[in-house]
Amino acid sequence: MRRRSEHLPFLLPALLVTAVIVLYPALQTVWLSLHNFVLFDPDNIRFVGLGNFADILLRDELFWISLGNSLVWVVAAVGLQFLLGLVTALLLNQSFWGRSVARALVVVPWALPSVIIGLMWTWMYDLNLGVFNDMLLRAGLIDAPVAWLAQPSTALGAVILALVWQGFPFFSVMILAGLQTIPATYYEAAAMDGATRWQMLRYITLPSLREVIATALLLRMIWVANSLDVILVMTGGGPGYATHTLPLYAFLKAYSGMEFGYASALSLLMTLLLLVVVASYVRRVAKAALA
Amino acid sequence: MIERRSRLRVLLEVELPVLLIVLFAVAPYLWMVLTSIKPNSAILSFPVQYLPTAPTLEHYQVLLARTSFLHNLFNSLVVALGAVVLGLGVSVPAAYAFSRFRFAGRSGLLVFFLVINMVPVVLLIIPLFVLMRQLGLIDTFIGVIMGHATFAIPFSVWMMTSYFNALPCELDEAALIDGASRLQTIRYVVLPLAMPGIVTTGIYIFVSSWNEYLFAMMLSGQNIKTVTVALQSFIGEFTVQWGLLTAGGTLIAIPVTVLFLIIQRRLVGGLTAGAVKA
């Protein structure tokens, strides 16, 4: 009854479209990265081999600055999103009045477009009219308004806080789902043996969540490392290069500089750096899904 | 947990922290909405005036009457619906094949769809721009929809595969034995049962496409600017008129917030399968 090629007509449309819009462009990036390709200078396209890569690694100070910022960006943003998400999930797993409303409201930041996230946080950080400065002044924590997004020492941290706000619901939803799969009998047995609540968290809850947490962390690292739109909207990479991350740098090279060859080389390098994380994530998910 | 905690401890250890977190989650949103209904005089006063004393809809009127915003809303709607149709149209059959047929290269292809969901946007956006330019698809609906399909397709393939996997194969087999063709089986047995999954996946594609900024900006020009691109360009054009900007932000945010709240519970399955884009 089952013909050998019965699956083909089902798969072909997805494969064809994907080949055109993902596979071909990805390969083209490799081609572009080996060329000097400035969009509005089409007569001057020439093969430069690995020249772009050599320029980036040996002569481009901005690449190293962006790489450093990217590391801070990923570690701080993902780390804080995770901690806040974990605490939120543990709290939302307790029983209290209004729990379902709280669970729904906490997810709100996740639904919003990054342009609006950038916009609302820029507005809150505003030097003269921002609610952030107003609250800190009223609380006596600062003496004069601070230009959070305009000074190099605070800009990256300020954008990271906006990203933590956007991303912690993802962790809390994932971890909450994980919490609900832990059998109540574990806790009953532990309580019988006189375990404290802290010990239950340490020896039952966290070990049971290990898989969920590892998957969520890897997934989130990949996306935070790739995400550039919130930064683009809030600071455009500035002041100076204080909030330049690798994807943003590559994007600006292409978008403002029109240097498509160089930008392609940058984004390829970034992809290579991410490959370790992507590989461990894919292995994990594929093993679970194909088992 | 067996342990009974006193009312006061629940209040201090659970309810108060929850309240703080919920406040943190909704405060920026509320602040945007509040700003959008204040007259300019109140927006421009410092120390900040927290609650509007004279709420007004003037920013919404200006936004809808004097800017291209309505047109941009329409563009976003077309793009998002297009992404849903294209994404579901090619992914549902593919997911059905992944779930129901065993063929050579099946796991390899599934992994392929997982990997392309991880490809950095910057890696795709540069050559896609070049490609769309060659094809003359810059500033067309098709161009932006194809850009959004780069994340819509891999996501839906994984989501739908896990939904189909949850439906027992015996259903298909029973229908096939009763003499239904493969297509009839799908049409009358599988699709109706998979409908909740299809709706969830479709809504998620819609929300992601509606929210998307980079592809929409790179691949659109004046004609089919989506709301996110338009809002961002207003920042320069109207020299930071916060009333207008927050009114626009509110109008963009409300539909996706509602849609997202509807589907969020059912997303978790796809999340753990790694399909959901942040």
Interface residues (C-beta under 8 A of the other chain):
Chain A: M1 R2 R4 E6 H7 P9 F10 L11 P13 A14 L15 V17 T18 V20 I21 V22 L23 Y24 P25 A26 Q28 T29 L32 L39 L84 V87 T88 L91 L92 Q94 F96 W97 A102 A104 L105 V106 V107 V108 P109 W110 A111 L112 P113 S114 V115 I116 I117 L119 M120 W121 W123 M124 D126 N128 L129 G130 V131 D134 L137 R138 W165 G167 P169 F170 V173 M174 A177 A184 Y187 E188 A191 R197 V212 T215 L219 R220 I222 W223 V224 A225 N226 S227 L228 D229 L232 V233 P247 A250 F251 A254 Y255 F260 A263 S264 L266 S267 L268 M270 T271 L274 V278 Y281 V282 V285 A286 A288 A289 L290
Chain B: M1 I2 E3 V10 V14 E15 P17 V18 I21 V22 F24 A25 V26 P28 Y29 W31 M32 T35 I43 L44 F46 P47 V48 Y50 L86 G89 V90 S91 P93 A94 Y96 A97 F101 F103 S107 L109 L110 V111 F113 L114 V115 I116 M118 V119 P120 V121 V122 L123 L124 I125 I126 P127 L128 F129 V130 L131 M146 G147 A149 T150 I153 P154 V157 W158 T161 S162 L176 R182 V207 W210 N211 E212 Y213 L214 M218 T228 V229 L231 Q232 I235 W242 L245 T246 G249 I252 A253 V256 T257 L259 F260 L261 Q264 L267 V268 L271 T272 A273 G274 K277 A278
